[in-house]
């Protein structure tokens, strides 16, 4: 998930503005063609589709630009992973007594968000916040065998669920595509050049045909 998030952020930074311009020029092109062929319903539909694509991407692009992903050194990445493992064990909702479940769940969600965003400082803060005794482990609050058996079955079911989710993620087309890209910088450079050429052709087409419509 972190790999996909990082790739998505890089995609937005490197190609987002260019894609937005490309979709805008595509909208203009379909608008020109729709005006030149007013009786052609297919041309009118293509324009409406291109218009919606541009509007939807612009909205998602604006949201994506606001997302921040901190850049860490190798040493900081190592510390982040270590701290995350330690802290997640302390506040995982399934590991604390029932009375603290809601509190642990909220903290666990915040921890995961900080981890995905490479927010090492926040992960440090949460780790310090969980002093010994703050989150009472289930093992200290449960003594009856039946309760322990129930907990075991519950955790086993959750393990199976996570293994299934992991398997689905590994089969995800986006994940498979990202894994095949050895050099992200080279990949985005190549994609940028291809998109720029497409944008240039569209812009040239629109400029020439706009003059034709005006005349």
C-alpha positions in Angstrom: 0.0 0.0 0.0 2.9 2.3 0.8 4.4 1.6 -2.6 1.2 2.3 -4.4 0.7 5.5 -2.4 4.3 6.7 -3.1 3.9 5.9 -6.9 0.5 7.7 -7.0 2.1 10.8 -5.3 5.0 10.8 -7.8 2.5 10.4 -10.7 0.6 13.4 -9.6 3.7 15.5 -9.1 5.3 14.5 -12.4 2.3 14.1 -14.8 -0.7 15.7 -13.1 -0.5 19.2 -14.6 0.3 17.8 -18.0 -2.7 15.3 -17.9 -5.0 18.1 -16.9 -3.9 20.2 -19.9 -4.3 17.2 -22.1 -7.8 16.5 -21.0 -8.6 20.2 -21.4 -7.4 20.1 -25.0 -9.3 16.9 -25.6 -12.4 18.6 -24.4 -11.8 21.5 -26.8 -11.2 19.1 -29.7 -14.4 17.2 -29.1 -16.2 20.5 -28.7 -15.0 21.7 -32.1 -16.0 18.4 -33.7 -19.4 18.6 -32.1 -19.9 22.1 -33.4 -18.7 21.1 -36.9 -21.1 18.1 -36.9 -24.2 19.3 -35.0 -26.4 16.5 -36.3 -24.0 13.8 -35.2 -25.2 12.5 -31.8 -22.0 10.5 -31.3 -19.9 13.7 -31.6 -22.1 15.4 -29.0 -21.8 12.5 -26.6 -18.0 12.4 -27.1 -17.9 16.1 -26.1 -20.0 15.6 -23.0 -17.8 12.6 -22.0 -14.5 14.6 -22.5 -16.0 17.5 -20.6 -16.9 15.2 -17.6 -13.5 13.6 -17.7 -11.7 16.9 -17.5 -13.9 18.1 -14.6 -13.6 14.9 -12.6 -9.8 14.7 -13.1 -9.4 18.4 -12.1 -11.2 17.7 -8.8 -9.2 14.6 -8.0 -5.9 16.4 -9.1 -6.6 19.3 -6.7 -7.1 16.8 -3.8 -4.1 14.8 -4.7 -1.8 17.9 -4.8 -2.7 18.6 -1.2 -1.5 15.1 0.0 1.9 15.2 1.5 4.4 12.3 1.6 7.5 13.1 3.6 10.8 12.0 2.1 12.9 10.1 4.6 16.6 9.0 4.7 17.3 5.2 4.8 18.1 5.5 8.5 14.7 7.3 9.1 12.9 4.7 7.0 14.4 2.0 9.2 13.4 3.8 12.4 9.9 4.4 11.0 9.3 0.7 10.3 10.7 -0.3 13.7 8.7 2.2 15.6 5.5 1.4 13.7 5.8 -2.3 14.5 6.4 -1.6 18.2 3.6 1.0 18.5 1.1 -1.0 16.5 1.5 -3.9 18.9 0.8 -1.6 21.8 -2.4 0.0 20.5 -3.9 -2.7 18.2 -7.6 -2.8 19.1 -7.5 -6.6 19.1 -4.7 -6.7 21.7 -6.2 -4.5 24.4 -9.0 -5.1 27.0 -12.5 -4.4 25.8 -12.9 -1.2 27.8 -10.1 0.4 25.8 -11.1 -0.9 22.3 -12.5 2.4 21.0 -9.6 4.5 22.2 -7.1 2.0 20.8 -9.0 1.8 17.5 -8.8 5.6 17.0 -5.1 5.7 17.9 -4.4 2.8 15.6 -6.0 4.5 12.6 -4.0 7.7 13.3 -0.8 5.6 13.6 -1.5 3.9 10.2 -2.2 7.3 8.5 1.1 8.7 9.9 3.0 5.6 8.7 1.5 5.8 5.2 2.5 9.5 5.0 6.0 8.8 6.2 5.3 11.1 9.2 8.1 9.8 11.4 7.6 12.6 14.0 4.0 11.7 14.6 4.8 8.0 14.9 7.4 8.9 17.5 4.8 11.0 19.4 2.3 8.2 19.4 4.9 5.7 20.6 5.9 8.0 23.5 2.2 8.5 24.2 1.7 4.8 24.8 3.7 4.5 28.1 3.6 1.2 29.9 0.2 0.6 31.4 -1.7 3.0 29.2 -3.1 0.3 27.0 -3.8 -2.8 29.1 -3.2 -5.9 27.1 -6.0 -8.5 26.8 -3.7 -11.1 28.4 -3.7 -9.2 31.7 -7.5 -8.7 31.7 -8.5 -12.2 30.7 -8.0 -15.4 32.7 -10.8 -17.7 31.7 -9.9 -20.4 29.1 -13.1 -19.9 27.1 -12.4 -16.2 26.6 -8.9 -17.0 25.5 -10.2 -19.6 23.0 -12.7 -17.1 21.7 -9.9 -14.5 21.3 -7.7 -17.1 19.5 -10.5 -17.9 17.0 -11.2 -14.2 16.4 -7.6 -13.5 15.7 -7.3 -16.5 13.4 -10.2 -15.3 11.4 -8.7 -11.8 11.1 -5.4 -13.4 10.0 -7.2 -15.2 7.3 -9.0 -12.0 6.2 -5.7 -10.1 6.0 -4.0 -12.9 4.1 -6.9 -12.7 1.6 -6.6 -8.9 1.3 -2.8 -9.2 0.8 -3.4 -11.8 -1.9 -5.9 -9.5 -3.6 -3.5 -6.6 -3.4 -0.7 -8.6 -5.0 -3.0 -9.5 -7.8 -4.0 -5.9 -8.3 -3.2 -4.6 -11.8 -1.8 -1.4 -10.5 0.5 -3.2 -8.0 1.7 -5.6 -10.7 2.5 -2.7 -13.1 4.4 -0.7 -10.5 6.5 -3.8 -9.6 7.7 -4.2 -13.2 9.0 -0.6 -13.3 12.7 -0.7 -12.2 13.4 3.0 -12.5 10.6 5.3 -11.6 12.4 8.5 -12.7 13.1 7.1 -16.2 9.5 5.8 -16.4 8.0 9.2 -15.6 10.4 11.0 -17.9 9.4 8.8 -20.8 5.7 9.2 -20.0 6.1 12.9 -19.8 7.7 13.1 -23.2 4.9 11.0 -24.8 2.1 13.1 -23.2 3.8 16.3 -24.2 3.8 15.2 -27.8 0.1 14.3 -27.6 -0.6 17.7 -26.0 1.3 19.5 -28.8 -0.6 17.7 -31.5 -4.0 18.4 -29.9 -3.1 22.1 -29.3 -2.1 22.5 -32.9 -5.3 20.8 -34.1 -7.5 23.0 -31.9 -5.8 26.2 -32.8 -6.1 25.6 -36.6 -9.7 24.4 -36.4 -10.8 27.3 -34.1 -9.6 29.7 -36.8 -11.6 27.6 -39.3 -14.8 28.0 -37.2 -14.3 31.7 -36.7 -13.8 32.2 -40.4 
